[in-house]
Amino acid sequence: MLTPEEKNSVDKLYYTIGEVAKMLDLSTSLIRYWEKEFDIIKPKKNKKGNRHFTKDDIDNLKLIHHLVKERGMTLKGAQQKIKENKTGTEHNYEIIKKLQDIKDILLAMKSELDA
């Protein structure tokens, strides 16, 4: 279920770096660093240099977060994995995300039954 903030941003085409950082619970400096390290993150920049991220950019950041923070890969390892098989890596990430959602639902049901 979407939070009220997410519901309001569903129709947005571009997100600021602050919005992306809040969505993904990452620092803006880490997002800027990953932007330099991974060529799949290409935010648009206005004349002032402000970054505007698309949904694809956000999905790529989630994938990088999964590989680096959750699976413990190095940046070089994550870059290589994405370069070799981005589609397969995305597919595996989606499966893991769905399984985690199912696990959360089952744990919530279990706690309700125990109460």
MOPAC internal coordinates of N, CA, C and O (Angstrom, degrees):
PM7 1SCF
backbone

  N    0.0000 0     0.00 0     0.00 0    0    0    0
  C    1.4522 1     0.00 0     0.00 0    1    0    0
  C    1.5300 1   108.64 1     0.00 0    2    1    0
  O    1.2310 1   120.83 1   -41.11 1    3    2    1
  N    1.2941 1   116.02 1   138.89 1    3    2    1
  C    1.4618 1   121.69 1  -178.06 1    5    3    2
  C    1.5199 1   111.03 1   -81.13 1    6    5    3
  O    1.2310 1   120.43 1   -36.12 1    7    6    5
  N    1.3022 1   116.79 1   143.88 1    7    6    5
  C    1.4573 1   121.33 1   172.97 1    9    7    6
  C    1.5266 1   108.11 1   -74.75 1   10    9    7
  O    1.2310 1   119.61 1   -17.99 1   11   10    9
  N    1.3183 1   118.34 1   162.01 1   11   10    9
  C    1.4763 1   119.49 1   178.40 1   13   11   10
  C    1.5233 1   112.22 1   -56.55 1   14   13   11
  O    1.2310 1   120.51 1   143.78 1   15   14   13
  N    1.3344 1   116.64 1   -36.22 1   15   14   13
  C    1.4661 1   120.31 1   179.48 1   17   15   14
  C    1.5296 1   110.62 1   -65.00 1   18   17   15
  O    1.2310 1   120.72 1   138.08 1   19   18   17
  N    1.3501 1   116.23 1   -41.92 1   19   18   17
  C    1.4553 1   120.59 1   179.91 1   21   19   18
  C    1.5252 1   110.94 1   -68.01 1   22   21   19
  O    1.2310 1   120.02 1   143.92 1   23   22   21
  N    1.3361 1   117.57 1   -36.08 1   23   22   21
  C    1.4651 1   120.90 1   178.80 1   25   23   22
  C    1.5240 1   110.74 1   -61.67 1   26   25   23
  O    1.2310 1   120.59 1   140.00 1   27   26   25
  N    1.3315 1   116.48 1   -40.00 1   27   26   25
  C    1.4597 1   120.52 1   180.00 1   29   27   26
  C    1.5176 1   112.07 1   -69.67 1   30   29   27
  O    1.2310 1   120.34 1   153.71 1   31   30   29
  N    1.3291 1   116.96 1   -26.29 1   31   30   29
  C    1.4542 1   119.70 1  -175.78 1   33   31   30
  C    1.5266 1   113.09 1   -98.00 1   34   33   31
  O    1.2310 1   119.74 1  -176.65 1   35   34   33
  N    1.3387 1   118.10 1     3.35 1   35   34   33
  C    1.4578 1   121.12 1  -178.01 1   37   35   34
  C    1.5285 1   111.45 1   -60.41 1   38   37   35
  O    1.2310 1   120.10 1   141.67 1   39   38   37
  N    1.3154 1   117.41 1   -38.33 1   39   38   37
  C    1.4531 1   121.30 1  -175.27 1   41   39   38
  C    1.5323 1   113.32 1   -86.65 1   42   41   39
  O    1.2310 1   119.91 1   178.50 1   43   42   41
  N    1.3146 1   117.77 1    -1.50 1   43   42   41
  C    1.4597 1   120.20 1  -177.02 1   45   43   42
  C    1.5223 1   110.94 1   -73.44 1   46   45   43
  O    1.2310 1   120.97 1   -36.97 1   47   46   45
  N    1.3121 1   115.76 1   143.03 1   47   46   45
  C    1.4626 1   121.10 1   175.83 1   49   47   46
  C    1.5161 1   111.03 1   -91.23 1   50   49   47
  O    1.2310 1   120.43 1   147.49 1   51   50   49
  N    1.3338 1   116.78 1   -32.51 1   51   50   49
  C    1.4584 1   121.64 1  -176.94 1   53   51   50
  C    1.5181 1   110.42 1  -131.10 1   54   53   51
  O    1.2310 1   121.17 1   -33.90 1   55   54   53
  N    1.3221 1   115.37 1   146.10 1   55   54   53
  C    1.4574 1   122.53 1   179.22 1   57   55   54
  C    1.5219 1   108.87 1  -124.82 1   58   57   55
  O    1.2310 1   120.65 1   -37.09 1   59   58   57
  N    1.3223 1   116.36 1   142.91 1   59   58   57
  C    1.4606 1   120.10 1   176.70 1   61   59   58
  C    1.5204 1   109.18 1   -75.11 1   62   61   59
  O    1.2310 1   120.60 1   -15.64 1   63   62   61
  N    1.3205 1   116.46 1   164.36 1   63   62   61
  C    1.4581 1   120.29 1   179.85 1   65   63   62
  C    1.5351 1   110.65 1   -63.37 1   66   65   63
  O    1.2310 1   120.37 1   146.66 1   67   66   65
  N    1.3149 1   116.90 1   -33.34 1   67   66   65
  C    1.4643 1   120.83 1   176.91 1   69   67   66
  C    1.5199 1   112.07 1   -64.55 1   70   69   67
  O    1.2310 1   120.54 1   136.99 1   71   70   69
  N    1.3280 1   116.58 1   -43.01 1   71   70   69
  C    1.4621 1   120.65 1   178.36 1   73   71   70
  C    1.5320 1   110.83 1   -64.36 1   74   73   71
  O    1.2310 1   120.80 1   138.11 1   75   74   73
  N    1.3334 1   116.08 1   -41.89 1   75   74   73
  C    1.4672 1   120.69 1   179.71 1   77   75   74
  C    1.5277 1   109.73 1   -65.13 1   78   77   75
  O    1.2310 1   120.20 1   136.66 1   79   78   77
  N    1.3218 1   117.23 1   -43.34 1   79   78   77
  C    1.4625 1   121.33 1   179.65 1   81   79   78
  C    1.5260 1   110.60 1   -60.10 1   82   81   79
  O    1.2310 1   120.66 1   137.38 1   83   82   81
  N    1.3159 1   116.34 1   -42.62 1   83   82   81
  C    1.4640 1   120.66 1   179.63 1   85   83   82
  C    1.5314 1   111.04 1   -67.49 1   86   85   83
  O    1.2310 1   120.49 1   137.42 1   87   86   85
  N    1.3346 1   116.66 1   -42.58 1   87   86   85
  C    1.4634 1   121.66 1   179.25 1   89   87   86
  C    1.5174 1   112.16 1   -58.58 1   90   89   87
  O    1.2310 1   121.03 1   135.58 1   91   90   89
  N    1.3416 1   115.63 1   -44.42 1   91   90   89
  C    1.4577 1   121.21 1  -173.00 1   93   91   90
  C    1.5241 1   112.94 1   -97.79 1   94   93   91
  O    1.2310 1   120.21 1   179.37 1   95   94   93
  N    1.3275 1   117.21 1    -0.63 1   95   94   93
  C    1.4579 1   123.00 1  -178.18 1   97   95   94
  C    1.5337 1   110.40 1    55.84 1   98   97   95
  O    1.2310 1   121.21 1  -131.04 1   99   98   97
  N    1.3224 1   115.30 1    48.96 1   99   98   97
  C    1.4630 1   123.34 1   178.30 1  101   99   98
  C    1.5229 1   108.49 1  -124.87 1  102  101   99
  O    1.2310 1   120.50 1   -21.20 1  103  102  101
  N    1.3129 1   116.65 1   158.80 1  103  102  101
  C    1.4606 1   119.26 1   175.65 1  105  103  102
  C    1.5303 1   109.30 1   -81.32 1  106  105  103
  O    1.2310 1   121.20 1   -26.86 1  107  106  105
  N    1.3103 1   115.31 1   153.14 1  107  106  105
  C    1.4699 1   119.30 1   179.06 1  109  107  106
  C    1.5256 1   110.62 1   -65.52 1  110  109  107
  O    1.2310 1   120.44 1   147.23 1  111  110  109
  N    1.3338 1   116.76 1   -32.77 1  111  110  109
  C    1.4687 1   118.95 1   179.37 1  113  111  110
  C    1.5339 1   111.03 1   -67.15 1  114  113  111
  O    1.2310 1   119.79 1   143.94 1  115  114  113
  N    1.3322 1   118.00 1   -36.06 1  115  114  113
  C    1.4619 1   120.67 1   177.14 1  117  115  114
  C    1.5296 1   110.51 1   -66.64 1  118  117  115
  O    1.2310 1   120.41 1   140.43 1  119  118  117
  N    1.3124 1   116.83 1   -39.57 1  119  118  117
  C    1.4672 1   120.68 1   178.36 1  121  119  118
  C    1.5335 1   109.68 1   -63.00 1  122  121  119
  O    1.2310 1   120.50 1   135.29 1  123  122  121
  N    1.3335 1   116.66 1   -44.71 1  123  122  121
  C    1.4656 1   119.77 1   177.92 1  125  123  122
  C    1.5249 1   111.40 1   -62.52 1  126  125  123
  O    1.2310 1   120.44 1   140.48 1  127  126  125
  N    1.3246 1   116.77 1   -39.52 1  127  126  125
  C    1.4634 1   121.04 1   178.68 1  129  127  126
  C    1.5271 1   110.83 1   -64.14 1  130  129  127
  O    1.2310 1   120.36 1   132.83 1  131  130  129
  N    1.3392 1   116.92 1   -47.17 1  131  130  129
  C    1.4640 1   120.19 1   178.91 1  133  131  130
  C    1.5250 1   110.88 1   -63.22 1  134  133  131
  O    1.2310 1   120.42 1   146.93 1  135  134  133
  N    1.3257 1   116.81 1   -33.07 1  135  134  133
  C    1.4686 1   120.22 1   177.12 1  137  135  134
  C    1.5249 1   110.27 1   -59.96 1  138  137  135
  O    1.2310 1   120.12 1   140.19 1  139  138  137
  N    1.3240 1   117.38 1   -39.81 1  139  138  137
  C    1.4612 1   121.38 1   178.88 1  141  139  138
  C    1.5260 1   111.67 1   -70.90 1  142  141  139
  O    1.2310 1   120.43 1   144.45 1  143  142  141
  N    1.3238 1   116.79 1   -35.55 1  143  142  141
  C    1.4629 1   121.75 1  -173.93 1  145  143  142
  C    1.5298 1   113.90 1   -83.23 1  146  145  143
  O    1.2310 1   119.97 1   151.38 1  147  146  145
  N    1.3262 1   117.67 1   -28.62 1  147  146  145
  C    1.4663 1   121.61 1  -175.01 1  149  147  146
  C    1.5222 1   109.39 1  -117.77 1  150  149  147
  O    1.2310 1   120.77 1   -58.43 1  151  150  149
  N    1.3236 1   116.13 1   121.57 1  151  150  149
  C    1.4597 1   119.55 1  -177.68 1  153  151  150
  C    1.5294 1   113.32 1   -77.24 1  154  153  151
  O    1.2310 1   119.68 1   176.79 1  155  154  153
  N    1.3402 1   118.22 1    -3.21 1  155  154  153
  C    1.4664 1   119.91 1   177.60 1  157  155  154
  C    1.5221 1   112.05 1   -83.24 1  158  157  155
  O    1.2310 1   120.08 1   171.23 1  159  158  157
  N    1.3218 1   117.45 1    -8.77 1  159  158  157
  C    1.4664 1   121.34 1   177.43 1  161  159  158
  C    1.5224 1   107.42 1  -101.71 1  162  161  159
  O    1.2310 1   121.15 1   -69.33 1  163  162  161
  N    1.3203 1   115.40 1   110.67 1  163  162  161
  C    1.4607 1   121.52 1  -176.10 1  165  163  162
  C    1.5344 1   110.38 1  -131.77 1  166  165  163
  O    1.2310 1   119.87 1  -106.16 1  167  166  165
  N    1.3413 1   117.85 1    73.84 1  167  166  165
  C    1.4673 1   117.07 1   178.52 1  169  167  166
  C    1.5227 1   110.95 1   -69.67 1  170  169  167
  O    1.2310 1   121.36 1   -30.57 1  171  170  169
  N    1.2980 1   115.00 1   149.43 1  171  170  169
  C    1.4676 1   120.09 1   174.28 1  173  171  170
  C    1.5285 1   107.01 1   -75.09 1  174  173  171
  O    1.2310 1   120.77 1   -32.68 1  175  174  173
  N    1.3184 1   116.14 1   147.32 1  175  174  173
  C    1.4630 1   120.10 1   177.01 1  177  175  174
  C    1.5206 1   109.35 1  -123.41 1  178  177  175
  O    1.2310 1   121.19 1   -43.31 1  179  178  177
  N    1.3314 1   115.33 1   136.69 1  179  178  177
  C    1.4637 1   118.58 1   177.66 1  181  179  178
  C    1.5217 1   109.42 1   -86.01 1  182  181  179
  O    1.2310 1   120.31 1     5.42 1  183  182  181
  N    1.3214 1   117.01 1  -174.58 1  183  182  181
  C    1.4731 1   120.87 1  -176.73 1  185  183  182
  C    1.5243 1   112.47 1   -61.42 1  186  185  183
  O    1.2310 1   120.55 1   150.76 1  187  186  185
  N    1.3257 1   116.56 1   -29.24 1  187  186  185
  C    1.4584 1   120.76 1   178.58 1  189  187  186
  C    1.5283 1   112.11 1   -79.54 1  190  189  187
  O    1.2310 1   120.50 1   167.29 1  191  190  189
  N    1.3358 1   116.66 1   -12.71 1  191  190  189
  C    1.4609 1   120.47 1  -177.98 1  193  191  190
  C    1.5147 1   113.64 1    93.51 1  194  193  191
  O    1.2310 1   120.49 1  -174.04 1  195  194  193
  N    1.3374 1   116.66 1     5.96 1  195  194  193
  C    1.4640 1   120.46 1   177.75 1  197  195  194
  C    1.5223 1   109.98 1   -69.67 1  198  197  195
  O    1.2310 1   120.93 1   -44.62 1  199  198  197
  N    1.3129 1   115.82 1   135.38 1  199  198  197
  C    1.4559 1   121.16 1  -178.80 1  201  199  198
  C    1.5243 1   110.88 1   -84.77 1  202  201  199
  O    1.2310 1   121.01 1   -39.58 1  203  202  201
  N    1.3333 1   115.68 1   140.42 1  203  202  201
  C    1.4613 1   122.62 1   175.69 1  205  203  202
  C    1.5176 1   107.40 1  -128.91 1  206  205  203
  O    1.2310 1   121.19 1   -67.40 1  207  206  205
  N    1.3345 1   115.33 1   112.60 1  207  206  205
  C    1.4579 1   122.19 1  -174.20 1  209  207  206
  C    1.5268 1   111.00 1   -94.43 1  210  209  207
  O    1.2310 1   121.02 1   -39.56 1  211  210  209
  N    1.3298 1   115.65 1   140.44 1  211  210  209
  C    1.4562 1   121.64 1   175.11 1  213  211  210
  C    1.5230 1   109.03 1   -91.23 1  214  213  211
  O    1.2310 1   121.08 1    -8.02 1  215  214  213
  N    1.3215 1   115.54 1   171.98 1  215  214  213
  C    1.4621 1   121.01 1   176.47 1  217  215  214
  C    1.5294 1   110.21 1   -59.12 1  218  217  215
  O    1.2310 1   119.99 1   141.27 1  219  218  217
  N    1.3320 1   117.62 1   -38.73 1  219  218  217
  C    1.4695 1   120.80 1   178.19 1  221  219  218
  C    1.5321 1   111.17 1   -62.98 1  222  221  219
  O    1.2310 1   120.39 1   139.54 1  223  222  221
  N    1.3302 1   116.85 1   -40.46 1  223  222  221
  C    1.4618 1   120.19 1   177.07 1  225  223  222
  C    1.5320 1   110.15 1   -60.39 1  226  225  223
  O    1.2310 1   120.83 1   136.63 1  227  226  225
  N    1.3230 1   116.02 1   -43.37 1  227  226  225
  C    1.4642 1   120.94 1  -179.30 1  229  227  226
  C    1.5252 1   110.28 1   -64.68 1  230  229  227
  O    1.2310 1   120.16 1   136.92 1  231  230  229
  N    1.3306 1   117.30 1   -43.08 1  231  230  229
  C    1.4641 1   120.84 1   177.37 1  233  231  230
  C    1.5280 1   110.97 1   -61.31 1  234  233  231
  O    1.2310 1   120.39 1   140.47 1  235  234  233
  N    1.3344 1   116.86 1   -39.53 1  235  234  233
  C    1.4648 1   120.54 1   177.69 1  237  235  234
  C    1.5266 1   111.14 1   -66.39 1  238  237  235
  O    1.2310 1   120.03 1   141.41 1  239  238  237
  N    1.3222 1   117.55 1   -38.59 1  239  238  237
  C    1.4593 1   120.66 1   176.42 1  241  239  238
  C    1.5266 1   111.02 1   -63.96 1  242  241  239
  O    1.2310 1   120.37 1   140.40 1  243  242  241
  N    1.3297 1   116.90 1   -39.60 1  243  242  241
  C    1.4667 1   120.46 1   177.04 1  245  243  242
  C    1.5257 1   110.61 1   -62.37 1  246  245  243
  O    1.2310 1   120.54 1   138.67 1  247  246  245
  N    1.3255 1   116.58 1   -41.33 1  247  246  245
  C    1.4574 1   121.14 1   178.68 1  249  247  246
  C    1.5297 1   110.55 1   -63.48 1  250  249  247
  O    1.2310 1   120.45 1   134.66 1  251  250  249
  N    1.3144 1   116.74 1   -45.34 1  251  250  249
  C    1.4652 1   120.76 1   178.60 1  253  251  250
  C    1.5247 1   110.27 1   -62.71 1  254  253  251
  O    1.2310 1   120.38 1   137.38 1  255  254  253
  N    1.3234 1   116.88 1   -42.62 1  255  254  253
  C    1.4695 1   121.10 1   177.93 1  257  255  254
  C    1.5202 1   110.48 1   -58.89 1  258  257  255
  O    1.2310 1   120.70 1   136.37 1  259  258  257
  N    1.3161 1   116.27 1   -43.63 1  259  258  257
  C    1.4688 1   120.75 1   178.93 1  261  259  258
  C    1.5237 1   111.07 1   -60.40 1  262  261  259
  O    1.2310 1   120.67 1   132.01 1  263  262  261
  N    1.3150 1   116.33 1   -47.99 1  263  262  261
  C    1.4675 1   119.97 1  -177.03 1  265  263  262
  C    1.5316 1   111.85 1   -67.05 1  266  265  263
  O    1.2310 1   120.33 1   136.21 1  267  266  265
  N    1.3303 1   116.97 1   -43.79 1  267  266  265
  C    1.4627 1   120.47 1  -173.37 1  269  267  266
  C    1.5261 1   112.15 1   -83.39 1  270  269  267
  O    1.2310 1   120.31 1   131.19 1  271  270  269
  N    1.3115 1   117.02 1   -48.81 1  271  270  269
  C    1.4641 1   120.27 1  -173.26 1  273  271  270
  C    1.5261 1   113.34 1   -87.04 1  274  273  271
  O    1.2310 1   120.05 1   139.61 1  275  274  273
  N    1.3379 1   117.50 1   -40.39 1  275  274  273
  C    1.4545 1   119.84 1  -176.07 1  277  275  274
  C    1.5280 1   112.48 1   -88.01 1  278  277  275
  O    1.2310 1   120.01 1   140.42 1  279  278  277
  N    1.3200 1   117.58 1   -39.58 1  279  278  277
  C    1.4623 1   120.71 1  -179.27 1  281  279  278
  C    1.5187 1   112.76 1   -94.38 1  282  281  279
  O    1.2310 1   120.29 1   171.18 1  283  282  281
  N    1.3264 1   117.05 1    -8.82 1  283  282  281
  C    1.4532 1   121.53 1   174.38 1  285  283  282
  C    1.5178 1   115.26 1    74.44 1  286  285  283
  O    1.2310 1   120.18 1  -156.40 1  287  286  285
  N    1.3152 1   117.26 1    23.60 1  287  286  285
  C    1.4623 1   120.27 1   179.19 1  289  287  286
  C    1.5277 1   110.16 1   -76.87 1  290  289  287
  O    1.2310 1   121.08 1   -26.00 1  291  290  289
  N    1.3182 1   115.55 1   154.00 1  291  290  289
  C    1.4611 1   120.15 1   172.11 1  293  291  290
  C    1.5239 1   108.12 1   -75.48 1  294  293  291
  O    1.2310 1   120.69 1   -14.16 1  295  294  293
  N    1.3192 1   116.28 1   165.84 1  295  294  293
  C    1.4690 1   119.24 1   177.04 1  297  295  294
  C    1.5213 1   110.57 1   -61.43 1  298  297  295
  O    1.2310 1   120.53 1   137.63 1  299  298  297
  N    1.3260 1   116.59 1   -42.37 1  299  298  297
  C    1.4716 1   120.37 1   178.34 1  301  299  298
  C    1.5275 1   110.25 1   -61.36 1  302  301  299
  O    1.2310 1   120.31 1   136.76 1  303  302  301
  N    1.3229 1   117.01 1   -43.24 1  303  302  301
  C    1.4639 1   121.17 1   179.16 1  305  303  302
  C    1.5177 1   111.99 1   -62.66 1  306  305  303
  O    1.2310 1   120.77 1   136.74 1  307  306  305
  N    1.3327 1   116.13 1   -43.26 1  307  306  305
  C    1.4680 1   120.54 1   178.71 1  309  307  306
  C    1.5287 1   110.62 1   -65.68 1  310  309  307
  O    1.2310 1   120.39 1   139.18 1  311  310  309
  N    1.3331 1   116.86 1   -40.82 1  311  310  309
  C    1.4712 1   120.29 1   177.89 1  313  311  310
  C    1.5237 1   110.09 1   -60.93 1  314  313  311
  O    1.2310 1   120.40 1   135.81 1  315  314  313
  N    1.3179 1   116.84 1   -44.19 1  315  314  313
  C    1.4655 1   121.41 1  -179.33 1  317  315  314
  C    1.5211 1   110.97 1   -64.67 1  318  317  315
  O    1.2310 1   120.52 1   136.26 1  319  318  317
  N    1.3330 1   116.62 1   -43.74 1  319  318  317
  C    1.4721 1   121.37 1  -179.65 1  321  319  318
  C    1.5276 1   110.40 1   -60.76 1  322  321  319
  O    1.2310 1   120.56 1   135.41 1  323  322  321
  N    1.3151 1   116.54 1   -44.59 1  323  322  321
  C    1.4712 1   120.82 1  -179.92 1  325  323  322
  C    1.5248 1   110.07 1   -67.37 1  326  325  323
  O    1.2310 1   120.39 1   139.06 1  327  326  325
  N    1.3133 1   116.86 1   -40.94 1  327  326  325
  C    1.4594 1   121.29 1  -179.23 1  329  327  326
  C    1.5334 1   111.11 1   -64.76 1  330  329  327
  O    1.2310 1   120.20 1   136.88 1  331  330  329
  N    1.3206 1   117.22 1   -43.12 1  331  330  329
  C    1.4672 1   121.51 1  -176.54 1  333  331  330
  C    1.5285 1   112.69 1   -71.84 1  334  333  331
  O    1.2310 1   120.60 1   137.64 1  335  334  333
  N    1.3441 1   116.45 1   -42.36 1  335  334  333
  C    1.4626 1   118.70 1  -172.91 1  337  335  334
  C    1.5243 1   110.31 1  -154.88 1  338  337  335
  O    1.2310 1   120.31 1  -108.79 1  339  338  337
  N    1.3271 1   117.01 1    71.21 1  339  338  337
  C    1.4639 1   120.82 1  -178.08 1  341  339  338
  C    1.5273 1   111.63 1   -63.34 1  342  341  339
  O    1.2310 1   120.02 1   137.30 1  343  342  341
  N    1.3199 1   117.57 1   -42.70 1  343  342  341
  C    1.4623 1   120.80 1  -178.35 1  345  343  342
  C    1.5209 1   111.27 1   -62.84 1  346  345  343
  O    1.2310 1   120.20 1   133.91 1  347  346  345
  N    1.3086 1   117.23 1   -46.09 1  347  346  345
  C    1.4615 1   121.19 1   179.04 1  349  347  346
  C    1.5153 1   111.70 1   -64.62 1  350  349  347
  O    1.2310 1   120.56 1   140.76 1  351  350  349
  N    1.3151 1   116.53 1   -39.24 1  351  350  349
  C    1.4638 1   121.48 1   178.85 1  353  351  350
  C    1.5222 1   110.07 1   -64.97 1  354  353  351
  O    1.2310 1   120.22 1   136.79 1  355  354  353
  N    1.3274 1   117.19 1   -43.21 1  355  354  353
  C    1.4683 1   121.33 1   177.27 1  357  355  354
  C    1.5222 1   110.69 1   -62.92 1  358  357  355
  O    1.2310 1   120.71 1   138.51 1  359  358  357
  N    1.3208 1   116.25 1   -41.49 1  359  358  357
  C    1.4671 1   120.83 1   179.78 1  361  359  358
  C    1.5287 1   110.48 1   -61.70 1  362  361  359
  O    1.2310 1   120.33 1   133.04 1  363  362  361
  N    1.3248 1   116.97 1   -46.96 1  363  362  361
  C    1.4633 1   120.94 1   178.62 1  365  363  362
  C    1.5236 1   111.06 1   -61.25 1  366  365  363
  O    1.2310 1   120.42 1   139.25 1  367  366  365
  N    1.3343 1   116.81 1   -40.75 1  367  366  365
  C    1.4612 1   120.79 1   179.29 1  369  367  366
  C    1.5313 1   110.50 1   -62.71 1  370  369  367
  O    1.2310 1   120.28 1   136.79 1  371  370  369
  N    1.3249 1   117.08 1   -43.21 1  371  370  369
  C    1.4683 1   120.57 1   179.12 1  373  371  370
  C    1.5264 1   111.24 1   -61.81 1  374  373  371
  O    1.2310 1   120.28 1   138.53 1  375  374  373
  N    1.3247 1   117.07 1   -41.47 1  375  374  373
  C    1.4688 1   120.74 1   178.49 1  377  375  374
  C    1.5263 1   110.23 1   -62.91 1  378  377  375
  O    1.2310 1   120.33 1   134.35 1  379  378  377
  N    1.3163 1   116.98 1   -45.65 1  379  378  377
  C    1.4625 1   121.08 1   179.76 1  381  379  378
  C    1.5239 1   110.33 1   -61.57 1  382  381  379
  O    1.2310 1   120.42 1   137.87 1  383  382  381
  N    1.3384 1   116.81 1   -42.13 1  383  382  381
  C    1.4624 1   121.21 1   179.29 1  385  383  382
  C    1.5350 1   110.83 1   -62.01 1  386  385  383
  O    1.2310 1   120.22 1   135.96 1  387  386  385
  N    1.3330 1   117.18 1   -44.04 1  387  386  385
  C    1.4671 1   120.53 1   179.44 1  389  387  386
  C    1.5171 1   111.62 1   -65.39 1  390  389  387
  O    1.2310 1   120.21 1   138.88 1  391  390  389
  N    1.3376 1   117.21 1   -41.12 1  391  390  389
  C    1.4603 1   120.50 1   178.04 1  393  391  390
  C    1.5256 1   111.26 1   -63.94 1  394  393  391
  O    1.2310 1   120.11 1   142.05 1  395  394  393
  N    1.3279 1   117.39 1   -37.95 1  395  394  393
  C    1.4603 1   120.86 1   177.36 1  397  395  394
  C    1.5244 1   110.71 1   -64.97 1  398  397  395
  O    1.2310 1   120.20 1   140.34 1  399  398  397
  N    1.3418 1   117.21 1   -39.66 1  399  398  397
  C    1.4628 1   120.88 1   176.98 1  401  399  398
  C    1.5219 1   110.91 1   -62.32 1  402  401  399
  O    1.2310 1   120.48 1   137.19 1  403  402  401
  N    1.3304 1   116.69 1   -42.81 1  403  402  401
  C    1.4695 1   121.14 1   178.48 1  405  403  402
  C    1.5197 1   110.07 1   -63.23 1  406  405  403
  O    1.2310 1   120.55 1   137.16 1  407  406  405
  N    1.3330 1   116.55 1   -42.84 1  407  406  405
  C    1.4682 1   120.96 1   179.09 1  409  407  406
  C    1.5252 1   110.01 1   -60.28 1  410  409  407
  O    1.2310 1   120.12 1   135.54 1  411  410  409
  N    1.3294 1   117.37 1   -44.46 1  411  410  409
  C    1.4663 1   121.15 1   179.60 1  413  411  410
  C    1.5261 1   111.68 1   -61.11 1  414  413  411
  O    1.2310 1   120.60 1   138.44 1  415  414  413
  N    1.3357 1   116.47 1   -41.56 1  415  414  413
  C    1.4641 1   120.97 1   178.68 1  417  415  414
  C    1.5301 1   110.53 1   -63.74 1  418  417  415
  O    1.2310 1   120.66 1   134.65 1  419  418  417
  N    1.3209 1   116.34 1   -45.35 1  419  418  417
  C    1.4657 1   120.60 1  -179.56 1  421  419  418
  C    1.5287 1   111.22 1   -64.55 1  422  421  419
  O    1.2310 1   120.07 1   140.14 1  423  422  421
  N    1.3223 1   117.47 1   -39.86 1  423  422  421
  C    1.4625 1   119.87 1   178.21 1  425  423  422
  C    1.5282 1   111.24 1   -66.25 1  426  425  423
  O    1.2310 1   120.45 1   142.89 1  427  426  425
  N    1.3296 1   116.74 1   -37.11 1  427  426  425
  C    1.4647 1   120.22 1   176.97 1  429  427  426
  C    1.5269 1   110.60 1   -65.35 1  430  429  427
  O    1.2310 1   120.57 1   139.04 1  431  430  429
  N    1.3284 1   116.51 1   -40.96 1  431  430  429
  C    1.4718 1   120.58 1   178.01 1  433  431  430
  C    1.5261 1   110.05 1   -64.42 1  434  433  431
  O    1.2310 1   120.10 1   138.13 1  435  434  433
  N    1.3087 1   117.42 1   -41.87 1  435  434  433
  C    1.4606 1   121.72 1   179.59 1  437  435  434
  C    1.5158 1   110.93 1   -61.96 1  438  437  435
  O    1.2310 1   120.05 1   136.29 1  439  438  437
  N    1.3062 1   117.50 1   -43.71 1  439  438  437
  C    1.4718 1   120.16 1  -179.57 1  441  439  438
  C    1.5304 1   111.20 1   -66.75 1  442  441  439
  O    1.2310 1   119.90 1   147.21 1  443  442  441
  N    1.3323 1   117.79 1   -32.79 1  443  442  441
  C    1.4624 1   120.90 1   176.18 1  445  443  442
  C    1.5189 1   110.57 1   -68.08 1  446  445  443
  O    1.2310 1   120.41 1   140.40 1  447  446  445
  N    1.3315 1   116.81 1   -39.60 1  447  446  445
  C    1.4554 1   121.01 1   179.56 1  449  447  446
  C    1.5260 1   111.27 1   -69.18 1  450  449  447
  O    1.2310 1   120.27 1   145.13 1  451  450  449
  N    1.3336 1   117.09 1   -34.87 1  451  450  449
  C    1.4661 1   121.06 1   179.58 1  453  451  450
  C    1.5191 1   112.29 1   -72.15 1  454  453  451
  O    1.2310 1   120.35 1   155.98 1  455  454  453
  N    1.3277 1   116.94 1   -24.02 1  455  454  453
  C    1.4680 1   121.16 1  -176.98 1  457  455  454
  C    1.4986 1   113.39 1   -79.27 1  458  457  455
  O    1.2310 1   120.10 1   180.00 1  459  458  457

